[in-house]
């Protein structure tokens, strides 16, 4: 089965239900509970986004930029993270190569970080839309890409600051590598479900489309073996 015919999920997704007592509103109790639940959920989600954005635009950027580089200024845990990330990138690129020529294929790399996957895809001739919630990460990814890619390949890349729910367009493949580890585990399934269906070229669920969605995350620190 070819890459474009597979739906690959590399992240364990779990669902949890939380009951909220309805307030004393002049509406049916069930509707009140749903409204309160939705408002609280939106508030928590907004807080998560703000915290992640601030982190990756400040001290988090310095830390992860170091990890996702050849810098020797990393500890053993950070080195393990780098190794695990590199192994994941290599696995995805192996799937791409096994499926044939990536030239002309369209990729959406959501949560692109410093461009660890987006740049190798562009080197293979793909058209890549690379996005991240962090301005600092997007700028670094663009800087790295411009430094190693021929002008023609770089011109086929599009960098933008956006979260998962803000993305748009249609692509042959959507990737989201090592992003979910930065959010509470209970939010993983909800975030994946909110990736706009239009991103998957073909059909909303991707089960009968020509598209591929690759999500990857760690439940714990990766092993080096």
VEXBA-912521 format. One record per atom (N, C-alpha, C): x negated, z negated, y negated. Coordinates in steps of 0.2 Angstrom, whole numbers, padded with zeros to 4 digits, always signed. Example, Ala and Ser with C-alpha at 12.3 -4.5 7.8 and 13.67 -1.06 7.14 Angstrom:
2
-0066-0039+0028/-0062-0039+0022/-0066-0039+0016/-0064-0035+0011/-0068-0036+0005/-0064-0039+0000/
//
This chain:
225
-0004+0000+0006/+0000+0000+0000/-0004+0000-0006/-0003+0005-0011/-0007+0005-0017/-0006+0000-0022/-0011-0001-0026/-0010-0006-0032/-0004-0005-0036/-0002+0001-0037/+0004+0002-0041/+0011+0001-0038/+0010-0001-0031/+0016-0002-0027/+0017-0009-0025/+0012-0013-0028/+0012-0020-0025/+0014-0025-0031/+0017-0030-0030/+0019-0035-0034/+0015-0041-0032/+0010-0043-0036/+0005-0049-0034/+0006-0055-0038/+0008-0060-0035/+0008-0067-0038/+0003-0071-0036/-0002-0073-0040/-0008-0077-0038/-0007-0084-0041/-0001-0086-0043/+0001-0093-0046/+0007-0096-0043/+0006-0102-0041/+0011-0105-0038/+0016-0108-0043/+0022-0106-0042/+0027-0107-0047/+0033-0112-0044/+0034-0117-0048/+0039-0122-0046/+0044-0123-0051/+0050-0125-0049/+0056-0126-0054/+0058-0133-0054/+0059-0136-0059/+0062-0143-0059/+0068-0143-0064/+0073-0147-0062/+0079-0148-0066/+0079-0155-0069/+0081-0155-0076/+0081-0161-0079/+0088-0162-0082/+0091-0168-0081/+0098-0169-0083/+0098-0172-0090/+0102-0170-0095/+0102-0174-0101/+0109-0176-0103/+0110-0182-0104/+0116-0185-0106/+0119-0182-0112/+0126-0180-0112/+0128-0177-0118/+0129-0182-0124/+0128-0179-0130/+0130-0183-0136/+0137-0184-0137/+0139-0188-0142/+0146-0189-0143/+0148-0183-0148/+0149-0177-0146/+0151-0172-0150/+0158-0170-0149/+0161-0166-0154/+0168-0164-0153/+0168-0158-0149/+0165-0157-0144/+0165-0152-0139/+0164-0154-0132/+0166-0150-0127/+0166-0152-0120/+0159-0155-0118/+0159-0160-0114/+0153-0164-0112/+0148-0159-0109/+0150-0155-0105/+0145-0150-0102/+0142-0146-0106/+0146-0143-0111/+0143-0139-0116/+0138-0143-0121/+0140-0149-0122/+0135-0153-0126/+0128-0154-0123/+0129-0156-0116/+0123-0157-0112/+0118-0150-0112/+0122-0145-0112/+0118-0138-0112/+0114-0137-0119/+0118-0139-0124/+0115-0138-0131/+0109-0142-0132/+0110-0149-0130/+0105-0154-0131/+0099-0152-0127/+0100-0150-0120/+0095-0148-0116/+0091-0142-0119/+0094-0137-0121/+0091-0131-0124/+0087-0132-0130/+0090-0137-0135/+0086-0139-0141/+0080-0143-0139/+0080-0147-0135/+0074-0151-0133/+0069-0147-0129/+0072-0142-0125/+0067-0137-0122/+0063-0133-0127/+0067-0130-0132/+0064-0126-0137/+0059-0130-0141/+0060-0136-0142/+0056-0141-0146/+0049-0142-0142/+0050-0143-0136/+0044-0144-0132/+0040-0138-0131/+0043-0132-0130/+0040-0126-0130/+0036-0124-0136/+0039-0125-0142/+0036-0124-0148/+0030-0128-0149/+0030-0135-0147/+0025-0139-0147/+0019-0137-0143/+0021-0135-0137/+0015-0132-0132/+0012-0127-0136/+0015-0122-0138/+0012-0116-0141/+0008-0118-0147/+0010-0123-0151/+0006-0125-0157/+0000-0128-0155/+0000-0132-0150/-0006-0136-0148/-0011-0131-0144/-0008-0126-0140/-0013-0122-0137/-0016-0117-0143/-0012-0115-0147/-0015-0111-0153/-0020-0114-0157/-0019-0120-0159/-0024-0124-0163/-0030-0125-0159/-0029-0127-0152/-0035-0128-0148/-0039-0122-0147/-0036-0116-0146/-0040-0110-0145/-0043-0107-0151/-0041-0109-0157/-0043-0107-0163/-0049-0112-0166/-0050-0117-0163/-0055-0122-0165/-0060-0124-0160/-0060-0130-0157/-0065-0133-0153/-0064-0129-0146/-0058-0127-0144/-0057-0124-0138/-0060-0117-0138/-0060-0114-0143/-0063-0107-0144/-0071-0108-0142/-0074-0113-0145/-0081-0114-0144/-0083-0115-0137/-0079-0119-0134/-0080-0121-0127/-0079-0116-0122/-0073-0112-0123/-0072-0107-0118/-0076-0100-0120/-0078-0099-0126/-0082-0094-0127/-0089-0095-0124/-0091-0101-0124/-0097-0102-0120/-0097-0101-0113/-0091-0104-0110/-0090-0103-0103/-0090-0096-0101/-0086-0092-0104/-0085-0085-0103/-0091-0081-0106/-0097-0083-0105/-0103-0079-0108/-0108-0081-0103/-0114-0078-0105/-0120-0080-0101/-0124-0086-0103/-0121-0090-0108/-0124-0095-0110/-0126-0101-0105/-0132-0104-0106/-0134-0109-0101/-0132-0116-0104/-0129-0116-0109/-0126-0122-0112/-0120-0124-0109/-0119-0125-0103/-0113-0127-0099/-0115-0132-0094/-0110-0137-0093/-0111-0142-0087/-0109-0139-0081/-0110-0143-0076/-0108-0140-0069/-0101-0138-0068/-0096-0142-0071/-0089-0141-0070/-0088-0134-0074/-0091-0133-0080/-0089-0127-0084/-0092-0121-0080/-0098-0122-0076/-0101-0117-0073/-0096-0115-0067/-0093-0120-0064/-0089-0119-0058/-0083-0115-0061/-0080-0116-0067/-0075-0113-0070/-0077-0106-0071/-0083-0105-0074/-0085-0098-0075/-0086-0094-0069/-0088-0097-0063/-0089-0093-0057/-0082-0091-0054/-0077-0096-0055/-0070-0095-0052/-0067-0089-0056/-0068-0089-0063/-0065-0084-0067/-0068-0077-0065/-0075-0077-0065/-0078-0071-0063/-0076-0068-0056/-0074-0073-0051/-0072-0070-0045/-0065-0067-0046/-0061-0070-0050/-0054-0068-0051/-0054-0061-0054/-0058-0060-0059/-0059-0054-0063/-0061-0049-0058/-0066-0050-0054/-0069-0046-0049/-0064-0043-0044/-0059-0048-0042/-0054-0047-0037/-0049-0042-0040/-0047-0043-0046/-0042-0038-0049/-0045-0031-0050/-0052-0031-0052/-0055-0025-0053/-0056-0021-0047/-0057-0025-0041/-0057-0022-0035/-0051-0018-0033/-0045-0022-0034/-0038-0019-0033/-0038-0012-0037/-0040-0013-0043/-0039-0007-0048/-0043-0001-0045/-0049-0002-0043/-0054+0003-0040/-0051+0006-0034/-0048+0001-0029/-0046+0004-0023/-0040+0008-0024/-0036+0008-0029/-0030+0012-0031/-0032+0018-0033/-0038+0019-0035/-0041+0026-0038/-0043+0026-0045/-0043+0031-0048/-0045+0032-0055/-0041+0028-0060/-0043+0024-0064/-0040+0020-0069/-0039+0024-0075/-0043+0029-0076/-0043+0033-0082/-0035+0035-0084/-0033+0034-0090/-0026+0036-0092/-0021+0031-0090/-0023+0026-0086/-0018+0021-0084/-0017+0016-0090/-0011+0013-0091/-0010+0009-0096/-0010+0001-0094/-0013-0003-0097/-0014-0010-0095/-0012-0014-0101/-0008-0020-0100/-0007-0025-0105/-0010-0031-0102/-0016-0033-0105/-0019-0039-0103/-0017-0045-0108/-0012-0049-0105/-0009-0054-0109/-0013-0061-0108/-0016-0064-0114/-0020-0069-0114/-0027-0067-0112/-0029-0062-0116/-0036-0058-0114/-0042-0062-0115/-0041-0068-0119/-0047-0072-0120/-0053-0068-0124/-0059-0068-0121/-0064-0065-0124/-0065-0057-0121/-0060-0055-0117/-0060-0048-0115/-0063-0047-0108/-0064-0053-0104/-0067-0052-0098/-0064-0047-0093/-0058-0046-0093/-0055-0041-0089/-0053-0034-0093/-0051-0035-0100/-0049-0029-0104/-0055-0025-0105/-0061-0027-0106/-0067-0023-0107/-0069-0019-0101/-0069-0022-0095/-0071-0018-0089/-0065-0012-0088/-0059-0014-0089/-0054-0009-0088/-0055-0003-0093/-0057-0005-0099/-0058+0001-0104/-0064+0005-0102/-0069+0002-0099/-0075+0005-0096/-0073+0010-0091/-0067+0009-0087/-0065+0013-0082/-0060+0019-0085/-0059+0019-0091/-0055+0024-0095/-0048+0022-0096/-0046+0016-0095/-0039+0014-0095/-0038+0013-0103/-0031+0014-0104/-0029+0012-0111/-0027+0005-0111/-0030+0000-0115/-0028-0007-0114/-0026-0010-0120/-0020-0014-0119/-0018-0018-0125/-0019-0025-0123/-0024-0028-0127/-0027-0034-0126/-0024-0039-0131/-0021-0044-0129/-0017-0049-0133/-0019-0056-0131/-0019-0061-0136/-0020-0068-0135/-0017-0072-0140/-0015-0078-0139/-0011-0082-0144/-0016-0085-0149/-0023-0084-0148/-0028-0086-0153/-0031-0080-0156/-0031-0081-0163/-0034-0076-0167/-0042-0076-0166/-0045-0082-0165/-0052-0082-0163/-0054-0078-0157/-0050-0079-0152/-0051-0076-0145/-0050-0068-0146/-0045-0066-0150/-0044-0059-0151/-0050-0056-0154/-0052-0059-0160/-0058-0057-0163/-0064-0056-0159/-0065-0061-0155/-0071-0061-0151/-0071-0056-0145/-0065-0055-0143/-0064-0049-0138/-0065-0042-0141/-0063-0041-0147/-0064-0035-0150/-0071-0034-0152/-0074-0039-0154/-0082-0039-0156/-0086-0037-0149/-0084-0040-0144/-0088-0039-0138/-0087-0032-0135/-0080-0030-0136/-0079-0023-0134/-0082-0018-0138/-0082-0019-0144/-0085-0014-0149/-0093-0014-0148/-0096-0019-0145/-0103-0020-0144/-0105-0016-0138/-0101-0015-0133/-0103-0012-0127/-0100-0006-0125/-0094-0004-0128/-0090+0002-0126/-0092+0008-0131/-0092+0014-0128/-0093+0020-0132/-0087+0020-0137/-0088+0024-0142/-0082+0024-0147/-0076+0027-0145/-0076+0031-0140/-0070+0034-0137/-0066+0029-0133/-0070+0025-0129/-0066+0020-0125/-0064+0015-0129/-0068+0013-0134/-0065+0007-0139/-0059+0009-0143/-0058+0016-0144/-0053+0018-0148/-0046+0018-0144/-0047+0017-0137/-0041+0017-0133/-0039+0010-0132/-0042+0005-0135/-0040-0002-0135/-0036-0004-0141/-0031-0009-0140/-0027-0011-0145/-0028-0019-0144/-0030-0022-0150/-0031-0030-0150/-0025-0033-0154/-0022-0038-0152/-0017-0041-0156/-0016-0048-0155/-0014-0052-0159/-0013-0059-0158/-0005-0060-0157/-0004-0062-0151/+0003-0063-0148/+0004-0068-0142/+0009-0071-0142/+0010-0075-0136/+0014-0071-0131/+0015-0073-0125/+0018-0069-0119/+0025-0067-0121/+0029-0071-0125/+0036-0069-0126/+0036-0064-0132/+0031-0063-0135/+0031-0058-0141/+0029-0051-0139/+0027-0050-0133/+0024-0044-0131/+0029-0038-0131/+0028-0032-0132/+0032-0027-0131/+0029-0021-0128/+0032-0016-0126/+0029-0009-0124/+0030-0009-0117/+0028-0003-0114/+0029-0002-0107/+0022+0000-0104/+0020-0003-0098/+0013-0002-0096/+0013-0001-0088/+0008+0002-0086/+0008+0003-0078/+0006-0004-0075/+0002-0008-0078/+0000-0014-0076/+0000-0020-0081/+0003-0025-0079/+0002-0031-0084/-0002-0037-0080/-0007-0039-0084/-0011-0045-0081/-0011-0051-0086/-0011-0056-0082/-0011-0063-0086/-0016-0067-0082/-0022-0068-0084/-0027-0071-0079/-0029-0078-0082/-0029-0083-0078/-0031-0090-0080/-0028-0092-0087/-0022-0091-0088/-0019-0093-0094/-0014-0099-0093/-0011-0099-0087/-0006-0104-0086/-0009-0111-0085/-0016-0112-0084/-0019-0118-0083/-0019-0122-0090/-0018-0119-0095/-0018-0122-0102/-0011-0125-0104/-0006-0124-0099/+0001-0126-0101/+0003-0131-0096/+0008-0135-0097/+0011-0140-0092/+0013-0136-0086/+0012-0138-0080/+0014-0135-0074/+0021-0133-0073/+0025-0138-0076/+0032-0136-0075/+0035-0131-0080/+0031-0128-0084/+0033-0123-0088/+0031-0116-0086/+0027-0116-0080/+0024-0109-0078/+0030-0104-0076/+0034-0106-0072/+0040-0102-0070/+0044-0099-0076/+0045-0104-0080/+0049-0102-0086/+0045-0097-0090/+0039-0098-0091/+0035-0093-0095/+0034-0086-0092/+0033-0086-0085/+0033-0080-0082/+0039-0076-0082/+0045-0080-0082/+0052-0076-0082/+0053-0073-0089/+0050-0076-0094/+0051-0073-0101/+0047-0068-0103/+0042-0065-0099/+0038-0059-0100/+0043-0054-0101/+0043-0050-0106/+0049-0045-0107/+0049-0040-0102/+0055-0039-0099/+0055-0034-0093/+0053-0027-0095/+0053-0025-0102/+0051-0019-0104/+0043-0018-0103/+0040-0023-0102/+0032-0022-0101/+0031-0019-0094/+0036-0020-0089/+0034-0017-0082/+0037-0010-0082/+0033-0005-0082/+0036+0001-0083/+0040+0003-0076/+0046+0004-0077/+0050+0006-0071/+0057+0002-0071/+0056-0004-0069/+0062-0008-0069/+0061-0016-0071/+0066-0019-0072/+0065-0026-0075/+0062-0031-0070/+0063-0030-0064/+0060-0035-0059/+0054-0033-0056/+0052-0026-0057/+0046-0023-0055/+0046-0022-0047/+0052-0024-0044/+0052-0024-0037/+0053-0017-0034/+0055-0012-0039/+0056-0005-0037/+0053-0001-0042/+0048-0004-0046/+0045+0000-0051/+0038+0003-0049/+0035+0006-0053/+0028+0009-0052/+0023+0004-0055/+0026-0002-0058/+0021-0006-0062/+0019-0012-0057/+0014-0016-0060/+0011-0021-0056/+0011-0027-0061/+0012-0033-0059/+0011-0039-0063/+0007-0043-0060/+0001-0045-0063/-0004-0050-0059/-0004-0056-0064/-0002-0062-0061/-0003-0068-0064/-0008-0072-0060/-0013-0075-0063/-0017-0079-0060/-0018-0086-0063/-0019-0091-0059/-0020-0098-0062/-0023-0102-0057/-0026-0108-0059/-0029-0113-0054/-0024-0119-0054/-0024-0122-0048/-0020-0128-0048/-0025-0134-0049/-0032-0132-0048/-0037-0137-0049/-0043-0133-0051/-0049-0136-0051/-0055-0132-0053/-0057-0128-0047/-0059-0122-0048/-0060-0117-0043/-0067-0119-0039/-0067-0117-0032/-0073-0118-0029/-0078-0113-0029/-0084-0114-0028/-0089-0109-0029/-0091-0105-0022/-0087-0107-0017/-0089-0105-0010/-0085-0098-0009/
//
